[in-house]
Amino acid sequence: MTRLLEKTPYLFPHPQSQSFDLSPNALRLRWLDALERAKKLYQKHCLENDTRQDPTMFDNLRWHDLRHSAITRLASIVPDSLELSRISGH
């Protein structure tokens, strides 16, 4: 891990933090780190709940998938489609 990833567990740290870097490489490293942490949490959850793990669970997860999920969840609390469009930038 780079020093950048050790500073914060967040994909987008606070703009005033020392690790605020939105370069493509920094975002790629943060994304890969987030995926790795998610895999570990998933494995732990499966072990604790005696559930069979799906080894392909995160294989095709893309950045855009998270955006879609976030907007879908947001739609349940922002019923106005124009407001939702403004918030999401679409």
C-alpha positions in Angstrom: 0.0 0.0 0.0 1.1 3.5 -0.7 1.2 6.2 2.0 -1.8 7.7 0.3 -4.0 4.7 1.1 -2.7 4.4 4.6 -3.9 7.9 5.5 -7.6 7.3 5.2 -10.0 4.4 4.5 -12.3 6.6 2.4 -12.4 6.7 -1.4 -12.8 10.4 -1.3 -11.1 12.0 1.7 -11.8 15.4 3.0 -10.4 18.1 0.6 -8.3 19.6 3.5 -6.7 16.3 4.4 -3.1 15.6 3.4 -4.2 12.6 1.3 -6.6 14.5 -0.9 -5.5 13.4 -4.3 -8.0 12.9 -7.2 -5.4 11.9 -9.8 -6.5 8.8 -11.8 -3.8 6.7 -10.2 -4.8 7.7 -6.7 -8.4 7.0 -7.4 -7.5 3.6 -8.9 -5.4 2.7 -5.9 -8.2 3.7 -3.5 -10.8 1.8 -5.6 -8.6 -1.4 -5.5 -8.1 -0.9 -1.7 -11.8 -0.5 -1.2 -12.5 -3.7 -3.2 -10.0 -5.6 -1.1 -11.5 -4.4 2.1 -15.0 -5.3 0.9 -13.9 -8.8 0.0 -12.5 -9.3 3.4 -15.6 -8.1 5.1 -17.7 -10.3 2.9 -15.6 -13.3 3.7 -15.8 -12.6 7.4 -19.6 -12.2 7.2 -19.9 -15.5 5.4 -17.8 -17.3 7.9 -19.7 -15.8 10.9 -23.0 -16.7 9.3 -22.0 -20.1 8.0 -22.8 -19.0 4.5 -21.2 -20.3 1.3 -19.0 -17.6 -0.3 -19.3 -16.7 -3.9 -15.7 -16.4 -5.2 -16.9 -14.2 -8.0 -18.8 -11.7 -5.9 -16.6 -8.7 -6.7 -15.1 -9.8 -10.0 -17.3 -7.5 -12.2 -18.0 -4.7 -9.8 -17.4 -1.4 -11.4 -17.3 2.2 -10.2 -20.5 3.0 -12.0 -22.3 0.2 -10.3 -21.9 2.0 -7.0 -23.2 5.2 -8.5 -26.3 3.4 -9.8 -26.9 1.8 -6.4 -26.5 5.1 -4.6 -29.0 6.9 -6.9 -31.5 4.0 -6.6 -31.4 4.3 -2.8 -31.5 8.1 -3.0 -34.7 7.8 -5.1 -36.5 6.2 -2.2 -36.0 9.4 -0.1 -36.1 12.0 -2.9 -39.3 11.4 -4.7 -39.0 14.4 -7.0 -37.3 13.3 -10.2 -36.1 16.7 -11.1 -34.4 17.1 -7.7 -32.9 13.6 -8.0 -31.6 14.5 -11.5 -30.0 17.7 -10.1 -28.4 15.8 -7.3 -27.0 13.1 -9.5 -25.9 15.3 -12.3 -28.1 13.6 -14.9 
